[in-house]
């Protein structure tokens, strides 16, 4: 499974979440990011570029959205790691059965 990184923007094109997801997302408010790209949180997405904006306090709802998006990304990453461990264990079991 491939992990992809996205920035979620609000209706004003301000980044409200920086998340690692387990699959491709094709939504207008989800902007693909590279793994090593600096976080664009609270920056504005304009014509394919991130611009600094006057620091504003993000409304409570958007802060909760950011927290929830990060929690979902963390859960997906944990699920990916667990799946990889299960695959390794299955391979080890198969190797053991073949050696018997």
Gaussian input, Z-matrix of N, CA and C with variables (Angstrom, degrees):
# hf/3-21g

backbone

0 1
 N
 C     1     B1
 C     2     B2     1     A1
 N     3     B3     2     A2     1     D1
 C     4     B4     3     A3     2     D2
 C     5     B5     4     A4     3     D3
 N     6     B6     5     A5     4     D4
 C     7     B7     6     A6     5     D5
 C     8     B8     7     A7     6     D6
 N     9     B9     8     A8     7     D7
 C    10    B10     9     A9     8     D8
 C    11    B11    10    A10     9     D9
 N    12    B12    11    A11    10    D10
 C    13    B13    12    A12    11    D11
 C    14    B14    13    A13    12    D12
 N    15    B15    14    A14    13    D13
 C    16    B16    15    A15    14    D14
 C    17    B17    16    A16    15    D15
 N    18    B18    17    A17    16    D16
 C    19    B19    18    A18    17    D17
 C    20    B20    19    A19    18    D18
 N    21    B21    20    A20    19    D19
 C    22    B22    21    A21    20    D20
 C    23    B23    22    A22    21    D21
 N    24    B24    23    A23    22    D22
 C    25    B25    24    A24    23    D23
 C    26    B26    25    A25    24    D24
 N    27    B27    26    A26    25    D25
 C    28    B28    27    A27    26    D26
 C    29    B29    28    A28    27    D27
 N    30    B30    29    A29    28    D28
 C    31    B31    30    A30    29    D29
 C    32    B32    31    A31    30    D30
 N    33    B33    32    A32    31    D31
 C    34    B34    33    A33    32    D32
 C    35    B35    34    A34    33    D33
 N    36    B36    35    A35    34    D34
 C    37    B37    36    A36    35    D35
 C    38    B38    37    A37    36    D36
 N    39    B39    38    A38    37    D37
 C    40    B40    39    A39    38    D38
 C    41    B41    40    A40    39    D39
 N    42    B42    41    A41    40    D40
 C    43    B43    42    A42    41    D41
 C    44    B44    43    A43    42    D42
 N    45    B45    44    A44    43    D43
 C    46    B46    45    A45    44    D44
 C    47    B47    46    A46    45    D45
 N    48    B48    47    A47    46    D46
 C    49    B49    48    A48    47    D47
 C    50    B50    49    A49    48    D48
 N    51    B51    50    A50    49    D49
 C    52    B52    51    A51    50    D50
 C    53    B53    52    A52    51    D51
 N    54    B54    53    A53    52    D52
 C    55    B55    54    A54    53    D53
 C    56    B56    55    A55    54    D54
 N    57    B57    56    A56    55    D55
 C    58    B58    57    A57    56    D56
 C    59    B59    58    A58    57    D57
 N    60    B60    59    A59    58    D58
 C    61    B61    60    A60    59    D59
 C    62    B62    61    A61    60    D60
 N    63    B63    62    A62    61    D61
 C    64    B64    63    A63    62    D62
 C    65    B65    64    A64    63    D63
 N    66    B66    65    A65    64    D64
 C    67    B67    66    A66    65    D65
 C    68    B68    67    A67    66    D66
 N    69    B69    68    A68    67    D67
 C    70    B70    69    A69    68    D68
 C    71    B71    70    A70    69    D69
 N    72    B72    71    A71    70    D70
 C    73    B73    72    A72    71    D71
 C    74    B74    73    A73    72    D72
 N    75    B75    74    A74    73    D73
 C    76    B76    75    A75    74    D74
 C    77    B77    76    A76    75    D75
 N    78    B78    77    A77    76    D76
 C    79    B79    78    A78    77    D77
 C    80    B80    79    A79    78    D78
 N    81    B81    80    A80    79    D79
 C    82    B82    81    A81    80    D80
 C    83    B83    82    A82    81    D81
 N    84    B84    83    A83    82    D82
 C    85    B85    84    A84    83    D83
 C    86    B86    85    A85    84    D84
 N    87    B87    86    A86    85    D85
 C    88    B88    87    A87    86    D86
 C    89    B89    88    A88    87    D87
 N    90    B90    89    A89    88    D88
 C    91    B91    90    A90    89    D89
 C    92    B92    91    A91    90    D90
 N    93    B93    92    A92    91    D91
 C    94    B94    93    A93    92    D92
 C    95    B95    94    A94    93    D93
 N    96    B96    95    A95    94    D94
 C    97    B97    96    A96    95    D95
 C    98    B98    97    A97    96    D96
 N    99    B99    98    A98    97    D97
 C   100   B100    99    A99    98    D98
 C   101   B101   100   A100    99    D99
 N   102   B102   101   A101   100   D100
 C   103   B103   102   A102   101   D101
 C   104   B104   103   A103   102   D102
 N   105   B105   104   A104   103   D103
 C   106   B106   105   A105   104   D104
 C   107   B107   106   A106   105   D105
 N   108   B108   107   A107   106   D106
 C   109   B109   108   A108   107   D107
 C   110   B110   109   A109   108   D108
 N   111   B111   110   A110   109   D109
 C   112   B112   111   A111   110   D110
 C   113   B113   112   A112   111   D111
 N   114   B114   113   A113   112   D112
 C   115   B115   114   A114   113   D113
 C   116   B116   115   A115   114   D114
 N   117   B117   116   A116   115   D115
 C   118   B118   117   A117   116   D116
 C   119   B119   118   A118   117   D117
 N   120   B120   119   A119   118   D118
 C   121   B121   120   A120   119   D119
 C   122   B122   121   A121   120   D120
 N   123   B123   122   A122   121   D121
 C   124   B124   123   A123   122   D122
 C   125   B125   124   A124   123   D123
 N   126   B126   125   A125   124   D124
 C   127   B127   126   A126   125   D125
 C   128   B128   127   A127   126   D126
 N   129   B129   128   A128   127   D127
 C   130   B130   129   A129   128   D128
 C   131   B131   130   A130   129   D129
 N   132   B132   131   A131   130   D130
 C   133   B133   132   A132   131   D131
 C   134   B134   133   A133   132   D132
 N   135   B135   134   A134   133   D133
 C   136   B136   135   A135   134   D134
 C   137   B137   136   A136   135   D135
 N   138   B138   137   A137   136   D136
 C   139   B139   138   A138   137   D137
 C   140   B140   139   A139   138   D138
 N   141   B141   140   A140   139   D139
 C   142   B142   141   A141   140   D140
 C   143   B143   142   A142   141   D141
 N   144   B144   143   A143   142   D142
 C   145   B145   144   A144   143   D143
 C   146   B146   145   A145   144   D144
 N   147   B147   146   A146   145   D145
 C   148   B148   147   A147   146   D146
 C   149   B149   148   A148   147   D147
 N   150   B150   149   A149   148   D148
 C   151   B151   150   A150   149   D149
 C   152   B152   151   A151   150   D150
 N   153   B153   152   A152   151   D151
 C   154   B154   153   A153   152   D152
 C   155   B155   154   A154   153   D153
 N   156   B156   155   A155   154   D154
 C   157   B157   156   A156   155   D155
 C   158   B158   157   A157   156   D156
 N   159   B159   158   A158   157   D157
 C   160   B160   159   A159   158   D158
 C   161   B161   160   A160   159   D159
 N   162   B162   161   A161   160   D160
 C   163   B163   162   A162   161   D161
 C   164   B164   163   A163   162   D162
 N   165   B165   164   A164   163   D163
 C   166   B166   165   A165   164   D164
 C   167   B167   166   A166   165   D165
 N   168   B168   167   A167   166   D166
 C   169   B169   168   A168   167   D167
 C   170   B170   169   A169   168   D168
 N   171   B171   170   A170   169   D169
 C   172   B172   171   A171   170   D170
 C   173   B173   172   A172   171   D171
 N   174   B174   173   A173   172   D172
 C   175   B175   174   A174   173   D173
 C   176   B176   175   A175   174   D174
 N   177   B177   176   A176   175   D175
 C   178   B178   177   A177   176   D176
 C   179   B179   178   A178   177   D177
 N   180   B180   179   A179   178   D178
 C   181   B181   180   A180   179   D179
 C   182   B182   181   A181   180   D180
 N   183   B183   182   A182   181   D181
 C   184   B184   183   A183   182   D182
 C   185   B185   184   A184   183   D183
 N   186   B186   185   A185   184   D184
 C   187   B187   186   A186   185   D185
 C   188   B188   187   A187   186   D186
 N   189   B189   188   A188   187   D187
 C   190   B190   189   A189   188   D188
 C   191   B191   190   A190   189   D189
 N   192   B192   191   A191   190   D190
 C   193   B193   192   A192   191   D191
 C   194   B194   193   A193   192   D192
 N   195   B195   194   A194   193   D193
 C   196   B196   195   A195   194   D194
 C   197   B197   196   A196   195   D195
 N   198   B198   197   A197   196   D196
 C   199   B199   198   A198   197   D197
 C   200   B200   199   A199   198   D198
 N   201   B201   200   A200   199   D199
 C   202   B202   201   A201   200   D200
 C   203   B203   202   A202   201   D201
 N   204   B204   203   A203   202   D202
 C   205   B205   204   A204   203   D203
 C   206   B206   205   A205   204   D204
 N   207   B207   206   A206   205   D205
 C   208   B208   207   A207   206   D206
 C   209   B209   208   A208   207   D207
 N   210   B210   209   A209   208   D208
 C   211   B211   210   A210   209   D209
 C   212   B212   211   A211   210   D210
 N   213   B213   212   A212   211   D211
 C   214   B214   213   A213   212   D212
 C   215   B215   214   A214   213   D213
 N   216   B216   215   A215   214   D214
 C   217   B217   216   A216   215   D215
 C   218   B218   217   A217   216   D216
 N   219   B219   218   A218   217   D217
 C   220   B220   219   A219   218   D218
 C   221   B221   220   A220   219   D219
 N   222   B222   221   A221   220   D220
 C   223   B223   222   A222   221   D221
 C   224   B224   223   A223   222   D222
 N   225   B225   224   A224   223   D223
 C   226   B226   225   A225   224   D224
 C   227   B227   226   A226   225   D225
 N   228   B228   227   A227   226   D226
 C   229   B229   228   A228   227   D227
 C   230   B230   229   A229   228   D228
 N   231   B231   230   A230   229   D229
 C   232   B232   231   A231   230   D230
 C   233   B233   232   A232   231   D231
 N   234   B234   233   A233   232   D232
 C   235   B235   234   A234   233   D233
 C   236   B236   235   A235   234   D234
 N   237   B237   236   A236   235   D235
 C   238   B238   237   A237   236   D236
 C   239   B239   238   A238   237   D237
 N   240   B240   239   A239   238   D238
 C   241   B241   240   A240   239   D239
 C   242   B242   241   A241   240   D240
 N   243   B243   242   A242   241   D241
 C   244   B244   243   A243   242   D242
 C   245   B245   244   A244   243   D243
 N   246   B246   245   A245   244   D244
 C   247   B247   246   A246   245   D245
 C   248   B248   247   A247   246   D246
 N   249   B249   248   A248   247   D247
 C   250   B250   249   A249   248   D248
 C   251   B251   250   A250   249   D249
 N   252   B252   251   A251   250   D250
 C   253   B253   252   A252   251   D251
 C   254   B254   253   A253   252   D252
 N   255   B255   254   A254   253   D253
 C   256   B256   255   A255   254   D254
 C   257   B257   256   A256   255   D255
 N   258   B258   257   A257   256   D256
 C   259   B259   258   A258   257   D257
 C   260   B260   259   A259   258   D258
 N   261   B261   260   A260   259   D259
 C   262   B262   261   A261   260   D260
 C   263   B263   262   A262   261   D261
 N   264   B264   263   A263   262   D262
 C   265   B265   264   A264   263   D263
 C   266   B266   265   A265   264   D264
 N   267   B267   266   A266   265   D265
 C   268   B268   267   A267   266   D266
 C   269   B269   268   A268   267   D267
 N   270   B270   269   A269   268   D268
 C   271   B271   270   A270   269   D269
 C   272   B272   271   A271   270   D270
 N   273   B273   272   A272   271   D271
 C   274   B274   273   A273   272   D272
 C   275   B275   274   A274   273   D273
 N   276   B276   275   A275   274   D274
 C   277   B277   276   A276   275   D275
 C   278   B278   277   A277   276   D276
 N   279   B279   278   A278   277   D277
 C   280   B280   279   A279   278   D278
 C   281   B281   280   A280   279   D279
 N   282   B282   281   A281   280   D280
 C   283   B283   282   A282   281   D281
 C   284   B284   283   A283   282   D282
 N   285   B285   284   A284   283   D283
 C   286   B286   285   A285   284   D284
 C   287   B287   286   A286   285   D285
 N   288   B288   287   A287   286   D286
 C   289   B289   288   A288   287   D287
 C   290   B290   289   A289   288   D288
 N   291   B291   290   A290   289   D289
 C   292   B292   291   A291   290   D290
 C   293   B293   292   A292   291   D291
 N   294   B294   293   A293   292   D292
 C   295   B295   294   A294   293   D293
 C   296   B296   295   A295   294   D294
 N   297   B297   296   A296   295   D295
 C   298   B298   297   A297   296   D296
 C   299   B299   298   A298   297   D297

   B1=1.4488
   B2=1.5291
   B3=1.2981
   B4=1.4601
   B5=1.5267
   B6=1.3189
   B7=1.4612
   B8=1.5288
   B9=1.3255
   B10=1.4569
   B11=1.5244
   B12=1.3230
   B13=1.4612
   B14=1.5222
   B15=1.3326
   B16=1.4606
   B17=1.5252
   B18=1.3241
   B19=1.4606
   B20=1.5193
   B21=1.3256
   B22=1.4621
   B23=1.5174
   B24=1.3393
   B25=1.4565
   B26=1.5257
   B27=1.3411
   B28=1.4605
   B29=1.5284
   B30=1.3224
   B31=1.4748
   B32=1.5263
   B33=1.3472
   B34=1.4637
   B35=1.5288
   B36=1.3377
   B37=1.4794
   B38=1.5224
   B39=1.3242
   B40=1.4577
   B41=1.5264
   B42=1.3236
   B43=1.4606
   B44=1.5311
   B45=1.3452
   B46=1.4593
   B47=1.5276
   B48=1.3472
   B49=1.4694
   B50=1.5199
   B51=1.3159
   B52=1.4626
   B53=1.5188
   B54=1.3354
   B55=1.4623
   B56=1.5204
   B57=1.3284
   B58=1.4525
   B59=1.5230
   B60=1.3279
   B61=1.4571
   B62=1.5274
   B63=1.3260
   B64=1.4613
   B65=1.5218
   B66=1.2954
   B67=1.4545
   B68=1.5149
   B69=1.3254
   B70=1.4572
   B71=1.5223
   B72=1.3240
   B73=1.4598
   B74=1.5173
   B75=1.3243
   B76=1.4607
   B77=1.5176
   B78=1.3403
   B79=1.4608
   B80=1.5197
   B81=1.3149
   B82=1.4596
   B83=1.5210
   B84=1.3318
   B85=1.4647
   B86=1.5278
   B87=1.3329
   B88=1.4621
   B89=1.5242
   B90=1.3288
   B91=1.4571
   B92=1.5365
   B93=1.3464
   B94=1.4653
   B95=1.5369
   B96=1.3328
   B97=1.4607
   B98=1.5288
   B99=1.3217
   B100=1.4588
   B101=1.5197
   B102=1.3274
   B103=1.4628
   B104=1.5208
   B105=1.3345
   B106=1.4651
   B107=1.5271
   B108=1.3163
   B109=1.4710
   B110=1.5335
   B111=1.3334
   B112=1.4780
   B113=1.5296
   B114=1.3077
   B115=1.4594
   B116=1.5280
   B117=1.3308
   B118=1.4660
   B119=1.5290
   B120=1.3261
   B121=1.4616
   B122=1.5213
   B123=1.3191
   B124=1.4568
   B125=1.5302
   B126=1.3354
   B127=1.4717
   B128=1.5186
   B129=1.3295
   B130=1.4599
   B131=1.5230
   B132=1.3365
   B133=1.4635
   B134=1.5259
   B135=1.3507
   B136=1.4593
   B137=1.5204
   B138=1.3346
   B139=1.4622
   B140=1.5339
   B141=1.3357
   B142=1.4610
   B143=1.5143
   B144=1.3242
   B145=1.4692
   B146=1.5173
   B147=1.3364
   B148=1.4675
   B149=1.5215
   B150=1.3322
   B151=1.4610
   B152=1.5271
   B153=1.3208
   B154=1.4614
   B155=1.5235
   B156=1.3070
   B157=1.4649
   B158=1.5144
   B159=1.2936
   B160=1.4596
   B161=1.5205
   B162=1.3183
   B163=1.4646
   B164=1.5195
   B165=1.3040
   B166=1.4558
   B167=1.5190
   B168=1.2966
   B169=1.4629
   B170=1.5215
   B171=1.3152
   B172=1.4582
   B173=1.5256
   B174=1.3205
   B175=1.4625
   B176=1.5277
   B177=1.3132
   B178=1.4637
   B179=1.5255
   B180=1.3173
   B181=1.4660
   B182=1.5275
   B183=1.3263
   B184=1.4463
   B185=1.5270
   B186=1.3153
   B187=1.4563
   B188=1.5150
   B189=1.3285
   B190=1.4562
   B191=1.5244
   B192=1.3198
   B193=1.4614
   B194=1.5221
   B195=1.3132
   B196=1.4582
   B197=1.5254
   B198=1.3117
   B199=1.4620
   B200=1.5238
   B201=1.3274
   B202=1.4643
   B203=1.5286
   B204=1.3335
   B205=1.4701
   B206=1.5221
   B207=1.3295
   B208=1.4573
   B209=1.5236
   B210=1.3361
   B211=1.4614
   B212=1.5256
   B213=1.3186
   B214=1.4711
   B215=1.5199
   B216=1.3200
   B217=1.4610
   B218=1.5268
   B219=1.3262
   B220=1.4638
   B221=1.5228
   B222=1.3271
   B223=1.4670
   B224=1.5208
   B225=1.3295
   B226=1.4631
   B227=1.5217
   B228=1.3212
   B229=1.4598
   B230=1.5240
   B231=1.3251
   B232=1.4644
   B233=1.5279
   B234=1.3271
   B235=1.4656
   B236=1.5258
   B237=1.3284
   B238=1.4639
   B239=1.5237
   B240=1.3255
   B241=1.4669
   B242=1.5244
   B243=1.3326
   B244=1.4615
   B245=1.5320
   B246=1.3157
   B247=1.4727
   B248=1.5206
   B249=1.3227
   B250=1.4646
   B251=1.5234
   B252=1.3280
   B253=1.4642
   B254=1.5237
   B255=1.3492
   B256=1.4675
   B257=1.5203
   B258=1.3135
   B259=1.4639
   B260=1.5223
   B261=1.3329
   B262=1.4552
   B263=1.5261
   B264=1.3284
   B265=1.4554
   B266=1.5248
   B267=1.3195
   B268=1.4711
   B269=1.5261
   B270=1.3238
   B271=1.4641
   B272=1.5202
   B273=1.3288
   B274=1.4578
   B275=1.5274
   B276=1.3339
   B277=1.4556
   B278=1.5309
   B279=1.3180
   B280=1.4754
   B281=1.5255
   B282=1.3259
   B283=1.4606
   B284=1.5244
   B285=1.3260
   B286=1.4630
   B287=1.5245
   B288=1.3286
   B289=1.4688
   B290=1.5230
   B291=1.3153
   B292=1.4668
   B293=1.5305
   B294=1.3086
   B295=1.4735
   B296=1.5278
   B297=1.3263
   B298=1.4712
   B299=1.4964
   A1=108.73
   A2=115.30
   A3=121.23
   A4=109.20
   A5=115.85
   A6=121.09
   A7=107.78
   A8=116.03
   A9=121.99
   A10=109.40
   A11=115.46
   A12=121.27
   A13=109.69
   A14=115.06
   A15=121.61
   A16=111.14
   A17=114.35
   A18=121.75
   A19=106.20
   A20=116.24
   A21=120.55
   A22=107.75
   A23=116.06
   A24=120.47
   A25=109.97
   A26=114.94
   A27=119.99
   A28=110.07
   A29=117.00
   A30=121.52
   A31=113.02
   A32=117.45
   A33=121.55
   A34=112.46
   A35=115.92
   A36=123.72
   A37=113.19
   A38=117.38
   A39=122.49
   A40=108.06
   A41=116.36
   A42=120.97
   A43=109.95
   A44=115.63
   A45=120.86
   A46=112.14
   A47=117.30
   A48=119.79
   A49=109.66
   A50=115.52
   A51=124.33
   A52=105.21
   A53=117.37
   A54=120.34
   A55=112.76
   A56=115.06
   A57=123.32
   A58=106.81
   A59=117.48
   A60=122.00
   A61=110.64
   A62=115.46
   A63=120.46
   A64=113.77
   A65=118.03
   A66=119.96
   A67=111.36
   A68=114.59
   A69=120.94
   A70=110.11
   A71=116.18
   A72=122.64
   A73=107.62
   A74=115.82
   A75=120.25
   A76=108.75
   A77=114.95
   A78=121.86
   A79=107.19
   A80=115.82
   A81=120.76
   A82=112.66
   A83=117.85
   A84=120.45
   A85=112.76
   A86=117.71
   A87=122.29
   A88=108.60
   A89=116.18
   A90=122.17
   A91=108.89
   A92=118.07
   A93=119.87
   A94=111.08
   A95=115.86
   A96=122.70
   A97=108.81
   A98=116.29
   A99=119.42
   A100=108.55
   A101=116.42
   A102=121.02
   A103=112.48
   A104=117.55
   A105=121.54
   A106=114.05
   A107=117.03
   A108=121.22
   A109=109.98
   A110=117.51
   A111=119.30
   A112=110.58
   A113=115.96
   A114=120.50
   A115=110.41
   A116=116.68
   A117=119.90
   A118=113.28
   A119=117.69
   A120=119.66
   A121=111.57
   A122=115.49
   A123=126.26
   A124=113.41
   A125=117.14
   A126=120.71
   A127=107.77
   A128=115.32
   A129=120.86
   A130=109.67
   A131=115.54
   A132=122.06
   A133=108.18
   A134=116.15
   A135=121.80
   A136=108.91
   A137=116.20
   A138=122.24
   A139=112.72
   A140=116.26
   A141=120.48
   A142=115.61
   A143=117.79
   A144=121.52
   A145=110.18
   A146=114.62
   A147=121.01
   A148=108.76
   A149=115.97
   A150=121.16
   A151=109.85
   A152=115.14
   A153=120.41
   A154=107.86
   A155=115.56
   A156=120.81
   A157=107.89
   A158=114.84
   A159=118.87
   A160=107.82
   A161=115.59
   A162=119.68
   A163=109.31
   A164=114.16
   A165=120.52
   A166=108.25
   A167=115.51
   A168=116.85
   A169=106.31
   A170=114.54
   A171=119.77
   A172=109.15
   A173=117.42
   A174=119.96
   A175=111.21
   A176=114.92
   A177=121.64
   A178=111.73
   A179=118.05
   A180=121.20
   A181=110.23
   A182=117.97
   A183=120.11
   A184=111.49
   A185=118.12
   A186=120.94
   A187=109.89
   A188=116.91
   A189=120.32
   A190=110.91
   A191=117.39
   A192=120.91
   A193=109.96
   A194=117.17
   A195=121.08
   A196=110.63
   A197=116.81
   A198=121.27
   A199=110.13
   A200=116.92
   A201=120.10
   A202=111.46
   A203=117.51
   A204=120.57
   A205=110.52
   A206=117.41
   A207=120.29
   A208=110.36
   A209=117.41
   A210=120.87
   A211=110.74
   A212=117.17
   A213=120.85
   A214=110.10
   A215=116.82
   A216=120.42
   A217=110.52
   A218=117.58
   A219=121.14
   A220=111.37
   A221=117.33
   A222=121.45
   A223=110.36
   A224=117.24
   A225=120.44
   A226=111.05
   A227=117.00
   A228=120.58
   A229=110.42
   A230=117.79
   A231=121.59
   A232=110.69
   A233=116.89
   A234=120.72
   A235=111.04
   A236=116.70
   A237=121.18
   A238=110.52
   A239=116.64
   A240=120.47
   A241=110.91
   A242=117.77
   A243=121.48
   A244=110.59
   A245=117.07
   A246=120.74
   A247=110.43
   A248=117.26
   A249=120.51
   A250=110.77
   A251=117.33
   A252=121.04
   A253=110.78
   A254=116.64
   A255=120.27
   A256=110.81
   A257=116.77
   A258=120.89
   A259=110.33
   A260=118.02
   A261=121.88
   A262=110.86
   A263=117.01
   A264=120.95
   A265=111.68
   A266=117.12
   A267=120.73
   A268=110.26
   A269=116.97
   A270=120.46
   A271=110.73
   A272=117.91
   A273=121.62
   A274=110.81
   A275=117.12
   A276=121.31
   A277=110.09
   A278=116.36
   A279=120.06
   A280=110.11
   A281=117.59
   A282=121.04
   A283=110.55
   A284=116.95
   A285=121.71
   A286=110.48
   A287=116.88
   A288=120.76
   A289=110.91
   A290=117.05
   A291=120.38
   A292=111.97
   A293=116.49
   A294=119.29
   A295=112.01
   A296=117.34
   A297=120.43
   A298=112.31
   D1=137.09
   D2=-179.14
   D3=-97.77
   D4=136.27
   D5=176.45
   D6=-99.37
   D7=126.75
   D8=179.89
   D9=-116.28
   D10=148.08
   D11=-177.41
   D12=-107.56
   D13=135.47
   D14=-179.33
   D15=-136.61
   D16=149.16
   D17=169.45
   D18=-104.70
   D19=132.98
   D20=175.95
   D21=-100.22
   D22=128.51
   D23=-179.79
   D24=-109.73
   D25=151.58
   D26=177.95
   D27=-89.71
   D28=-171.41
   D29=-177.14
   D30=-64.56
   D31=-17.29
   D32=177.73
   D33=-99.18
   D34=11.34
   D35=-178.84
   D36=66.46
   D37=24.32
   D38=176.73
   D39=-94.08
   D40=133.53
   D41=-179.75
   D42=-70.48
   D43=123.77
   D44=179.99
   D45=-113.02
   D46=-9.50
   D47=179.80
   D48=-156.01
   D49=144.37
   D50=176.92
   D51=-125.16
   D52=108.36
   D53=-169.11
   D54=-130.70
   D55=150.47
   D56=171.54
   D57=-103.66
   D58=121.65
   D59=-175.65
   D60=-120.12
   D61=157.54
   D62=-173.82
   D63=-87.19
   D64=3.11
   D65=179.26
   D66=-158.19
   D67=170.24
   D68=-178.79
   D69=-71.74
   D70=139.31
   D71=178.76
   D72=-121.14
   D73=130.45
   D74=178.18
   D75=-120.83
   D76=82.07
   D77=177.00
   D78=-135.08
   D79=148.41
   D80=-178.43
   D81=-62.73
   D82=-27.35
   D83=-176.98
   D84=-94.05
   D85=6.56
   D86=178.59
   D87=-116.06
   D88=113.71
   D89=-175.26
   D90=-105.09
   D91=121.80
   D92=179.30
   D93=-62.96
   D94=140.97
   D95=177.38
   D96=-125.75
   D97=155.23
   D98=171.80
   D99=-82.38
   D100=160.06
   D101=-176.50
   D102=-60.80
   D103=-37.85
   D104=-174.62
   D105=-97.31
   D106=1.83
   D107=-179.16
   D108=-67.48
   D109=137.79
   D110=177.61
   D111=-59.75
   D112=148.79
   D113=-179.45
   D114=-62.84
   D115=132.01
   D116=178.71
   D117=-93.38
   D118=15.51
   D119=-178.02
   D120=-50.87
   D121=132.83
   D122=-179.54
   D123=64.52
   D124=17.77
   D125=172.57
   D126=-102.79
   D127=158.01
   D128=-178.37
   D129=-99.69
   D130=135.32
   D131=179.03
   D132=-92.15
   D133=111.96
   D134=-176.93
   D135=-130.77
   D136=118.07
   D137=177.18
   D138=49.87
   D139=45.78
   D140=175.87
   D141=81.66
   D142=7.25
   D143=-179.28
   D144=-130.41
   D145=154.45
   D146=176.75
   D147=-95.88
   D148=128.37
   D149=-179.62
   D150=-118.99
   D151=142.48
   D152=174.34
   D153=-67.35
   D154=142.83
   D155=175.59
   D156=-129.33
   D157=163.21
   D158=176.96
   D159=-57.95
   D160=131.69
   D161=-177.75
   D162=-63.21
   D163=124.67
   D164=178.22
   D165=-122.01
   D166=150.31
   D167=175.00
   D168=-79.95
   D169=126.85
   D170=-177.54
   D171=-74.62
   D172=137.07
   D173=178.37
   D174=-57.61
   D175=154.83
   D176=-176.97
   D177=-55.14
   D178=-41.64
   D179=-178.27
   D180=-62.19
   D181=-43.56
   D182=-179.64
   D183=-67.39
   D184=-35.12
   D185=176.89
   D186=-63.42
   D187=-42.17
   D188=176.60
   D189=-63.67
   D190=-38.68
   D191=178.32
   D192=-61.58
   D193=-44.06
   D194=179.11
   D195=-61.07
   D196=-44.93
   D197=179.87
   D198=-62.72
   D199=-43.76
   D200=-179.84
   D201=-65.85
   D202=-41.38
   D203=179.01
   D204=-62.29
   D205=-41.33
   D206=179.53
   D207=-67.93
   D208=-38.22
   D209=178.00
   D210=-64.10
   D211=-41.08
   D212=177.66
   D213=-63.75
   D214=-43.08
   D215=178.74
   D216=-62.67
   D217=-41.20
   D218=178.28
   D219=-63.34
   D220=-41.13
   D221=178.42
   D222=-64.79
   D223=-43.58
   D224=178.87
   D225=-61.90
   D226=-39.48
   D227=178.17
   D228=-65.75
   D229=-41.85
   D230=176.81
   D231=-61.90
   D232=-41.59
   D233=177.78
   D234=-62.53
   D235=-40.38
   D236=177.93
   D237=-62.53
   D238=-45.83
   D239=179.53
   D240=-62.92
   D241=-40.41
   D242=178.73
   D243=-65.06
   D244=-40.27
   D245=178.50
   D246=-63.84
   D247=-39.74
   D248=178.17
   D249=-65.34
   D250=-39.12
   D251=177.80
   D252=-65.00
   D253=-41.92
   D254=178.02
   D255=-62.77
   D256=-40.45
   D257=179.26
   D258=-64.22
   D259=-42.18
   D260=178.34
   D261=-63.58
   D262=-44.10
   D263=178.21
   D264=-63.13
   D265=-40.70
   D266=178.20
   D267=-63.02
   D268=-40.58
   D269=178.54
   D270=-66.03
   D271=-41.49
   D272=178.46
   D273=-63.69
   D274=-39.78
   D275=178.44
   D276=-65.17
   D277=-43.08
   D278=178.99
   D279=-63.38
   D280=-41.83
   D281=178.54
   D282=-63.19
   D283=-40.38
   D284=179.42
   D285=-65.16
   D286=-43.44
   D287=178.78
   D288=-62.26
   D289=-39.52
   D290=179.04
   D291=-66.91
   D292=-32.07
   D293=-178.31
   D294=-78.49
   D295=-15.68
   D296=-178.92
   D297=-82.85

